[in-house]
Amino acid sequence: MAVIKSTNRITFVSVGVSILLATLFVLQIELNRNYFLPLTIHVKQDQHFDICIVGAGLSGTVVAERYAATTNKSILVLEKCSHVGGNYYDFIDKETKIRVSKYGAHLFHTKYKHVWEYVQHFSEWVPYEHKVLALVKGKYVPIPVNIDTVNSLFNLNIKSVKEMNSWLKNEQVHYNRSPLNSEEMALSRVGLKLYELLFKPYTVKQWNKTPAELGPSVLARIPVRNNSDDRYFSDRFQALPKDGYTELVNNMLNSPQITIRLNMDYFDVRRSIKCGKTYFTGPIDRYYAKKGLVALEYRSLSFERRVIKNVNYFQPASVVNHPNPEDNFTRIVEYK
């Protein structure tokens, strides 16, 4: 079980990939473990590659695999970390024998059939629909907000979509213009009571800013449901790779055309490696750092690892959010 204590680090990529993968882009406090066997192949610094890809995360992996599968080009993947897989790297915890995602929970979901068919080539998949609860006022309630969330928090008896729509309409703050920030966006969607209980305190912990300080798009992306659907995602295809994401990535990069260099910072070697075309999937402001542009406001997560023994399950869902301002963390992920 891992307790996530801070906030999201948003990584900008230069390559668009049509796989929809729920990720937390984060920085991890190192837990003094290295369970991954590096795939590093040492190459001469003057060697020429047709394609160079910076970053072995989701975007870089897909780009490398597509080039290897459809062309005869030579491909170099540079990765700053000691493992491939980027932020969705996972491993088997030695003490508990439980598969753990090093950088927080990751869930595969997509509405696109061609994406679903694509990933079938690299892993077996286990059907899994992610469900999240929030601990509010001593009650575990579904997230995203739905009929059951409202009934539980406010002791109501809403039974239908029509009744839920009516309740929401009475709670919502109605503006004669578009919301100017995330506070106005949340108020226009769920009203003051849910905003104060769920949206505002959690946002402050996530971003270290109040919703009033954030653009309207930040909270606009959070769904609000007028039914009892308690799934976090509503996409047609939802599953987990049977042997984990790291194995999925290894299978995608398993080509003689692909050379992987781990523990290698692109900015340390960019002048000594010859590349026909380069794809950069790291932080975009670092790429342009020498241009003197202002650094972007990244947010990070730290993790606290705890092992709870002699219990069947510690909490009623794999992920429980803690919007309560008194809790100095955002969520608990129980990997078992």
Contacts in CASP RR format, 6 or more apart in sequence:
PFRMAT RR
TARGET T0000
AUTHOR 0000-0000-0000
METHOD contacts of the structure
MODEL  1
MAVIKSTNRITFVSVGVSILLATLFVLQIELNRNYFLPLTIHVKQDQHFD
ICIVGAGLSGTVVAERYAATTNKSILVLEKCSHVGGNYYDFIDKETKIRV
SKYGAHLFHTKYKHVWEYVQHFSEWVPYEHKVLALVKGKYVPIPVNIDTV
NSLFNLNIKSVKEMNSWLKNEQVHYNRSPLNSEEMALSRVGLKLYELLFK
PYTVKQWNKTPAELGPSVLARIPVRNNSDDRYFSDRFQALPKDGYTELVN
NMLNSPQITIRLNMDYFDVRRSIKCGKTYFTGPIDRYYAKKGLVALEYRS
LSFERRVIKNVNYFQPASVVNHPNPEDNFTRIVEYK
1 305 0 8 1.000
1 306 0 8 1.000
1 307 0 8 1.000
1 308 0 8 1.000
1 314 0 8 1.000
1 332 0 8 1.000
1 333 0 8 1.000
1 334 0 8 1.000
1 335 0 8 1.000
1 336 0 8 1.000
2 100 0 8 1.000
2 104 0 8 1.000
2 303 0 8 1.000
2 304 0 8 1.000
2 305 0 8 1.000
2 306 0 8 1.000
2 332 0 8 1.000
2 333 0 8 1.000
2 335 0 8 1.000
3 303 0 8 1.000
3 304 0 8 1.000
3 306 0 8 1.000
3 329 0 8 1.000
3 331 0 8 1.000
3 332 0 8 1.000
3 333 0 8 1.000
4 24 0 8 1.000
4 26 0 8 1.000
4 104 0 8 1.000
4 301 0 8 1.000
4 302 0 8 1.000
4 303 0 8 1.000
4 329 0 8 1.000
4 330 0 8 1.000
4 331 0 8 1.000
4 332 0 8 1.000
4 333 0 8 1.000
5 301 0 8 1.000
5 302 0 8 1.000
5 303 0 8 1.000
5 304 0 8 1.000
5 328 0 8 1.000
5 329 0 8 1.000
5 330 0 8 1.000
6 205 0 8 1.000
6 299 0 8 1.000
6 300 0 8 1.000
6 301 0 8 1.000
6 302 0 8 1.000
6 329 0 8 1.000
6 330 0 8 1.000
7 205 0 8 1.000
7 206 0 8 1.000
7 207 0 8 1.000
7 208 0 8 1.000
7 299 0 8 1.000
7 300 0 8 1.000
7 301 0 8 1.000
7 330 0 8 1.000
8 24 0 8 1.000
8 25 0 8 1.000
8 26 0 8 1.000
8 206 0 8 1.000
8 207 0 8 1.000
8 299 0 8 1.000
8 300 0 8 1.000
8 301 0 8 1.000
9 25 0 8 1.000
9 26 0 8 1.000
9 27 0 8 1.000
9 298 0 8 1.000
9 299 0 8 1.000
9 300 0 8 1.000
9 301 0 8 1.000
10 25 0 8 1.000
10 296 0 8 1.000
10 298 0 8 1.000
10 299 0 8 1.000
11 25 0 8 1.000
11 87 0 8 1.000
11 282 0 8 1.000
11 283 0 8 1.000
12 282 0 8 1.000
12 283 0 8 1.000
12 284 0 8 1.000
12 285 0 8 1.000
12 296 0 8 1.000
13 59 0 8 1.000
13 281 0 8 1.000
13 282 0 8 1.000
13 284 0 8 1.000
14 279 0 8 1.000
14 280 0 8 1.000
14 281 0 8 1.000
14 282 0 8 1.000
14 284 0 8 1.000
14 287 0 8 1.000
15 59 0 8 1.000
15 60 0 8 1.000
15 62 0 8 1.000
15 63 0 8 1.000
15 279 0 8 1.000
15 281 0 8 1.000
16 59 0 8 1.000
17 58 0 8 1.000
17 59 0 8 1.000
17 62 0 8 1.000
17 63 0 8 1.000
18 110 0 8 1.000
18 112 0 8 1.000
18 114 0 8 1.000
18 115 0 8 1.000
19 58 0 8 1.000
19 62 0 8 1.000
19 108 0 8 1.000
19 110 0 8 1.000
19 115 0 8 1.000
19 118 0 8 1.000
19 119 0 8 1.000
20 108 0 8 1.000
20 109 0 8 1.000
20 110 0 8 1.000
20 111 0 8 1.000
20 112 0 8 1.000
20 115 0 8 1.000
20 235 0 8 1.000
21 58 0 8 1.000
21 88 0 8 1.000
21 106 0 8 1.000
21 107 0 8 1.000
21 108 0 8 1.000
21 109 0 8 1.000
22 105 0 8 1.000
22 106 0 8 1.000
22 107 0 8 1.000
22 108 0 8 1.000
22 109 0 8 1.000
22 130 0 8 1.000
22 232 0 8 1.000
22 233 0 8 1.000
23 58 0 8 1.000
23 87 0 8 1.000
23 88 0 8 1.000
23 106 0 8 1.000
24 87 0 8 1.000
24 103 0 8 1.000
24 104 0 8 1.000
24 105 0 8 1.000
24 106 0 8 1.000
24 301 0 8 1.000
25 87 0 8 1.000
26 87 0 8 1.000
26 103 0 8 1.000
26 104 0 8 1.000
26 300 0 8 1.000
26 301 0 8 1.000
27 300 0 8 1.000
27 301 0 8 1.000
27 302 0 8 1.000
28 102 0 8 1.000
28 103 0 8 1.000
28 301 0 8 1.000
28 302 0 8 1.000
28 303 0 8 1.000
29 302 0 8 1.000
29 303 0 8 1.000
31 102 0 8 1.000
31 303 0 8 1.000
31 305 0 8 1.000
33 91 0 8 1.000
33 94 0 8 1.000
34 82 0 8 1.000
35 91 0 8 1.000
35 92 0 8 1.000
35 94 0 8 1.000
36 82 0 8 1.000
36 83 0 8 1.000
36 84 0 8 1.000
36 89 0 8 1.000
36 91 0 8 1.000
36 246 0 8 1.000
38 82 0 8 1.000
38 83 0 8 1.000
38 262 0 8 1.000
38 263 0 8 1.000
39 84 0 8 1.000
39 250 0 8 1.000
39 253 0 8 1.000
39 260 0 8 1.000
39 262 0 8 1.000
40 260 0 8 1.000
40 261 0 8 1.000
40 262 0 8 1.000
40 263 0 8 1.000
41 259 0 8 1.000
41 260 0 8 1.000
41 261 0 8 1.000
42 261 0 8 1.000
43 76 0 8 1.000
43 259 0 8 1.000
43 261 0 8 1.000
45 269 0 8 1.000
45 272 0 8 1.000
45 273 0 8 1.000
46 272 0 8 1.000
46 274 0 8 1.000
47 273 0 8 1.000
47 274 0 8 1.000
48 74 0 8 1.000
48 274 0 8 1.000
48 275 0 8 1.000
48 276 0 8 1.000
49 74 0 8 1.000
49 75 0 8 1.000
49 76 0 8 1.000
49 259 0 8 1.000
49 273 0 8 1.000
49 274 0 8 1.000
49 275 0 8 1.000
49 276 0 8 1.000
50 71 0 8 1.000
50 73 0 8 1.000
50 74 0 8 1.000
50 75 0 8 1.000
50 275 0 8 1.000
50 276 0 8 1.000
50 277 0 8 1.000
51 63 0 8 1.000
51 64 0 8 1.000
51 67 0 8 1.000
51 73 0 8 1.000
51 74 0 8 1.000
51 75 0 8 1.000
51 76 0 8 1.000
51 275 0 8 1.000
51 276 0 8 1.000
51 277 0 8 1.000
51 278 0 8 1.000
51 279 0 8 1.000
52 75 0 8 1.000
52 76 0 8 1.000
52 78 0 8 1.000
52 273 0 8 1.000
52 275 0 8 1.000
52 276 0 8 1.000
52 277 0 8 1.000
52 278 0 8 1.000
52 279 0 8 1.000
53 60 0 8 1.000
53 63 0 8 1.000
53 64 0 8 1.000
53 75 0 8 1.000
53 76 0 8 1.000
53 77 0 8 1.000
53 78 0 8 1.000
53 278 0 8 1.000
53 279 0 8 1.000
53 281 0 8 1.000
54 78 0 8 1.000
54 266 0 8 1.000
54 278 0 8 1.000
54 279 0 8 1.000
54 280 0 8 1.000
54 281 0 8 1.000
54 282 0 8 1.000
55 77 0 8 1.000
55 78 0 8 1.000
55 79 0 8 1.000
55 80 0 8 1.000
55 86 0 8 1.000
55 266 0 8 1.000
55 281 0 8 1.000
55 282 0 8 1.000
56 64 0 8 1.000
56 77 0 8 1.000
56 78 0 8 1.000
56 79 0 8 1.000
56 81 0 8 1.000
56 84 0 8 1.000
56 85 0 8 1.000
56 86 0 8 1.000
56 249 0 8 1.000
56 253 0 8 1.000
56 260 0 8 1.000
56 262 0 8 1.000
57 79 0 8 1.000
57 84 0 8 1.000
57 85 0 8 1.000
57 86 0 8 1.000
57 87 0 8 1.000
57 88 0 8 1.000
57 249 0 8 1.000
57 281 0 8 1.000
58 85 0 8 1.000
58 86 0 8 1.000
58 88 0 8 1.000
59 279 0 8 1.000
59 281 0 8 1.000
60 77 0 8 1.000
60 279 0 8 1.000
60 281 0 8 1.000
61 77 0 8 1.000
61 84 0 8 1.000
61 85 0 8 1.000
61 249 0 8 1.000
61 252 0 8 1.000
61 253 0 8 1.000
62 252 0 8 1.000
63 279 0 8 1.000
63 281 0 8 1.000
64 75 0 8 1.000
64 77 0 8 1.000
64 252 0 8 1.000
64 253 0 8 1.000
64 255 0 8 1.000
64 258 0 8 1.000
65 252 0 8 1.000
65 253 0 8 1.000
65 255 0 8 1.000
67 73 0 8 1.000
67 75 0 8 1.000
67 257 0 8 1.000
68 75 0 8 1.000
68 255 0 8 1.000
68 257 0 8 1.000
68 258 0 8 1.000
69 255 0 8 1.000
72 257 0 8 1.000
73 257 0 8 1.000
74 257 0 8 1.000
74 259 0 8 1.000
75 255 0 8 1.000
75 257 0 8 1.000
75 258 0 8 1.000
75 259 0 8 1.000
76 258 0 8 1.000
76 259 0 8 1.000
76 261 0 8 1.000
76 273 0 8 1.000
76 275 0 8 1.000
77 84 0 8 1.000
77 253 0 8 1.000
77 258 0 8 1.000
77 259 0 8 1.000
77 260 0 8 1.000
77 261 0 8 1.000
78 261 0 8 1.000
78 264 0 8 1.000
78 265 0 8 1.000
78 266 0 8 1.000
78 269 0 8 1.000
78 273 0 8 1.000
79 86 0 8 1.000
79 260 0 8 1.000
79 261 0 8 1.000
79 262 0 8 1.000
79 263 0 8 1.000
79 264 0 8 1.000
80 263 0 8 1.000
80 264 0 8 1.000
80 265 0 8 1.000
80 266 0 8 1.000
81 89 0 8 1.000
81 262 0 8 1.000
81 263 0 8 1.000
82 262 0 8 1.000
82 263 0 8 1.000
83 89 0 8 1.000
83 246 0 8 1.000
83 262 0 8 1.000
84 246 0 8 1.000
84 249 0 8 1.000
84 250 0 8 1.000
84 253 0 8 1.000
84 260 0 8 1.000
84 262 0 8 1.000
85 245 0 8 1.000
85 246 0 8 1.000
85 249 0 8 1.000
86 103 0 8 1.000
87 103 0 8 1.000
87 106 0 8 1.000
88 101 0 8 1.000
88 103 0 8 1.000
88 106 0 8 1.000
88 245 0 8 1.000
89 101 0 8 1.000
89 102 0 8 1.000
89 103 0 8 1.000
89 245 0 8 1.000
89 246 0 8 1.000
89 249 0 8 1.000
90 99 0 8 1.000
90 100 0 8 1.000
90 101 0 8 1.000
90 102 0 8 1.000
90 106 0 8 1.000
90 244 0 8 1.000
90 245 0 8 1.000
90 246 0 8 1.000
91 99 0 8 1.000
91 100 0 8 1.000
91 102 0 8 1.000
91 246 0 8 1.000
92 98 0 8 1.000
92 99 0 8 1.000
92 100 0 8 1.000
93 99 0 8 1.000
93 100 0 8 1.000
93 335 0 8 1.000
95 307 0 8 1.000
96 307 0 8 1.000
96 336 0 8 1.000
98 335 0 8 1.000
98 336 0 8 1.000
99 244 0 8 1.000
99 335 0 8 1.000
100 335 0 8 1.000
101 245 0 8 1.000
101 333 0 8 1.000
101 335 0 8 1.000
103 301 0 8 1.000
104 301 0 8 1.000
104 303 0 8 1.000
104 333 0 8 1.000
105 130 0 8 1.000
105 318 0 8 1.000
105 319 0 8 1.000
105 333 0 8 1.000
106 245 0 8 1.000
107 128 0 8 1.000
107 130 0 8 1.000
107 232 0 8 1.000
107 233 0 8 1.000
107 238 0 8 1.000
107 240 0 8 1.000
108 119 0 8 1.000
108 125 0 8 1.000
108 237 0 8 1.000
108 238 0 8 1.000
108 239 0 8 1.000
108 240 0 8 1.000
108 241 0 8 1.000
109 130 0 8 1.000
109 233 0 8 1.000
109 235 0 8 1.000
109 237 0 8 1.000
109 238 0 8 1.000
110 116 0 8 1.000
110 235 0 8 1.000
110 236 0 8 1.000
110 237 0 8 1.000
111 235 0 8 1.000
111 236 0 8 1.000
111 237 0 8 1.000
112 237 0 8 1.000
113 236 0 8 1.000
113 237 0 8 1.000
115 237 0 8 1.000
116 236 0 8 1.000
116 237 0 8 1.000
119 125 0 8 1.000
119 241 0 8 1.000
119 248 0 8 1.000
122 248 0 8 1.000
122 251 0 8 1.000
122 252 0 8 1.000
123 241 0 8 1.000
123 242 0 8 1.000
123 243 0 8 1.000
123 244 0 8 1.000
123 247 0 8 1.000
123 248 0 8 1.000
123 251 0 8 1.000
124 241 0 8 1.000
124 242 0 8 1.000
124 243 0 8 1.000
125 239 0 8 1.000
125 240 0 8 1.000
125 241 0 8 1.000
125 242 0 8 1.000
126 239 0 8 1.000
126 240 0 8 1.000
126 241 0 8 1.000
126 242 0 8 1.000
127 238 0 8 1.000
127 239 0 8 1.000
128 238 0 8 1.000
128 239 0 8 1.000
128 240 0 8 1.000
129 231 0 8 1.000
129 233 0 8 1.000
129 238 0 8 1.000
130 231 0 8 1.000
130 232 0 8 1.000
130 233 0 8 1.000
130 238 0 8 1.000
130 318 0 8 1.000
130 319 0 8 1.000
131 142 0 8 1.000
131 230 0 8 1.000
131 231 0 8 1.000
131 232 0 8 1.000
131 317 0 8 1.000
131 318 0 8 1.000
132 142 0 8 1.000
132 143 0 8 1.000
132 232 0 8 1.000
132 317 0 8 1.000
132 319 0 8 1.000
132 320 0 8 1.000
132 321 0 8 1.000
133 140 0 8 1.000
133 141 0 8 1.000
133 142 0 8 1.000
133 143 0 8 1.000
133 315 0 8 1.000
133 316 0 8 1.000
133 317 0 8 1.000
133 319 0 8 1.000
133 320 0 8 1.000
133 321 0 8 1.000
134 140 0 8 1.000
134 141 0 8 1.000
134 142 0 8 1.000
134 143 0 8 1.000
134 198 0 8 1.000
134 202 0 8 1.000
134 320 0 8 1.000
134 321 0 8 1.000
134 322 0 8 1.000
134 323 0 8 1.000
135 320 0 8 1.000
135 321 0 8 1.000
135 322 0 8 1.000
135 324 0 8 1.000
136 153 0 8 1.000
136 197 0 8 1.000
136 198 0 8 1.000
136 323 0 8 1.000
136 324 0 8 1.000
137 153 0 8 1.000
137 197 0 8 1.000
139 152 0 8 1.000
139 153 0 8 1.000
140 316 0 8 1.000
140 317 0 8 1.000
140 320 0 8 1.000
141 148 0 8 1.000
141 149 0 8 1.000
141 152 0 8 1.000
141 153 0 8 1.000
142 148 0 8 1.000
142 149 0 8 1.000
142 230 0 8 1.000
143 149 0 8 1.000
143 198 0 8 1.000
143 232 0 8 1.000
143 321 0 8 1.000
144 222 0 8 1.000
144 223 0 8 1.000
144 224 0 8 1.000
144 225 0 8 1.000
144 232 0 8 1.000
145 190 0 8 1.000
145 194 0 8 1.000
145 198 0 8 1.000
145 224 0 8 1.000
145 225 0 8 1.000
146 164 0 8 1.000
146 225 0 8 1.000
146 226 0 8 1.000
146 227 0 8 1.000
146 228 0 8 1.000
146 229 0 8 1.000
146 230 0 8 1.000
147 158 0 8 1.000
147 159 0 8 1.000
147 164 0 8 1.000
147 225 0 8 1.000
147 226 0 8 1.000
147 227 0 8 1.000
147 228 0 8 1.000
148 228 0 8 1.000
148 230 0 8 1.000
150 156 0 8 1.000
150 158 0 8 1.000
150 164 0 8 1.000
150 167 0 8 1.000
150 194 0 8 1.000
151 157 0 8 1.000
151 158 0 8 1.000
153 193 0 8 1.000
153 194 0 8 1.000
153 197 0 8 1.000
154 193 0 8 1.000
156 167 0 8 1.000
158 164 0 8 1.000
158 167 0 8 1.000
161 226 0 8 1.000
161 227 0 8 1.000
164 226 0 8 1.000
164 227 0 8 1.000
165 226 0 8 1.000
168 189 0 8 1.000
168 190 0 8 1.000
168 191 0 8 1.000
168 224 0 8 1.000
168 226 0 8 1.000
171 190 0 8 1.000
171 191 0 8 1.000
171 192 0 8 1.000
171 193 0 8 1.000
171 194 0 8 1.000
172 187 0 8 1.000
172 188 0 8 1.000
172 189 0 8 1.000
172 190 0 8 1.000
172 191 0 8 1.000
173 184 0 8 1.000
173 187 0 8 1.000
173 188 0 8 1.000
173 191 0 8 1.000
173 192 0 8 1.000
174 188 0 8 1.000
175 184 0 8 1.000
175 188 0 8 1.000
178 216 0 8 1.000
179 185 0 8 1.000
179 187 0 8 1.000
179 188 0 8 1.000
179 216 0 8 1.000
179 220 0 8 1.000
180 215 0 8 1.000
180 216 0 8 1.000
181 211 0 8 1.000
181 212 0 8 1.000
181 213 0 8 1.000
181 214 0 8 1.000
181 215 0 8 1.000
181 216 0 8 1.000
182 203 0 8 1.000
182 211 0 8 1.000
182 212 0 8 1.000
182 214 0 8 1.000
182 215 0 8 1.000
182 216 0 8 1.000
182 217 0 8 1.000
182 218 0 8 1.000
182 219 0 8 1.000
182 220 0 8 1.000
183 195 0 8 1.000
183 200 0 8 1.000
183 210 0 8 1.000
183 211 0 8 1.000
183 212 0 8 1.000
184 212 0 8 1.000
184 216 0 8 1.000
185 211 0 8 1.000
185 215 0 8 1.000
185 216 0 8 1.000
185 217 0 8 1.000
185 218 0 8 1.000
185 219 0 8 1.000
185 220 0 8 1.000
186 194 0 8 1.000
186 195 0 8 1.000
186 199 0 8 1.000
186 200 0 8 1.000
186 211 0 8 1.000
186 219 0 8 1.000
187 195 0 8 1.000
189 219 0 8 1.000
189 224 0 8 1.000
190 198 0 8 1.000
190 199 0 8 1.000
190 224 0 8 1.000
195 211 0 8 1.000
197 323 0 8 1.000
198 323 0 8 1.000
199 211 0 8 1.000
199 219 0 8 1.000
199 222 0 8 1.000
200 210 0 8 1.000
200 211 0 8 1.000
201 323 0 8 1.000
201 324 0 8 1.000
201 325 0 8 1.000
202 321 0 8 1.000
202 323 0 8 1.000
202 330 0 8 1.000
203 209 0 8 1.000
203 210 0 8 1.000
203 211 0 8 1.000
203 214 0 8 1.000
203 218 0 8 1.000
203 219 0 8 1.000
204 210 0 8 1.000
204 211 0 8 1.000
204 325 0 8 1.000
205 323 0 8 1.000
205 325 0 8 1.000
205 329 0 8 1.000
205 330 0 8 1.000
206 299 0 8 1.000
206 330 0 8 1.000
207 214 0 8 1.000
207 218 0 8 1.000
207 299 0 8 1.000
208 299 0 8 1.000
211 218 0 8 1.000
211 219 0 8 1.000
223 234 0 8 1.000
231 238 0 8 1.000
241 247 0 8 1.000
241 248 0 8 1.000
253 260 0 8 1.000
266 280 0 8 1.000
267 286 0 8 1.000
280 287 0 8 1.000
283 296 0 8 1.000
283 298 0 8 1.000
284 296 0 8 1.000
285 293 0 8 1.000
285 294 0 8 1.000
285 295 0 8 1.000
285 296 0 8 1.000
289 295 0 8 1.000
304 329 0 8 1.000
308 314 0 8 1.000
313 334 0 8 1.000
313 336 0 8 1.000
314 332 0 8 1.000
314 334 0 8 1.000
315 332 0 8 1.000
315 334 0 8 1.000
317 334 0 8 1.000
318 333 0 8 1.000
318 334 0 8 1.000
318 335 0 8 1.000
319 331 0 8 1.000
319 332 0 8 1.000
319 333 0 8 1.000
319 334 0 8 1.000
320 331 0 8 1.000
320 332 0 8 1.000
320 334 0 8 1.000
321 330 0 8 1.000
321 331 0 8 1.000
322 329 0 8 1.000
322 330 0 8 1.000
322 331 0 8 1.000
322 332 0 8 1.000
END
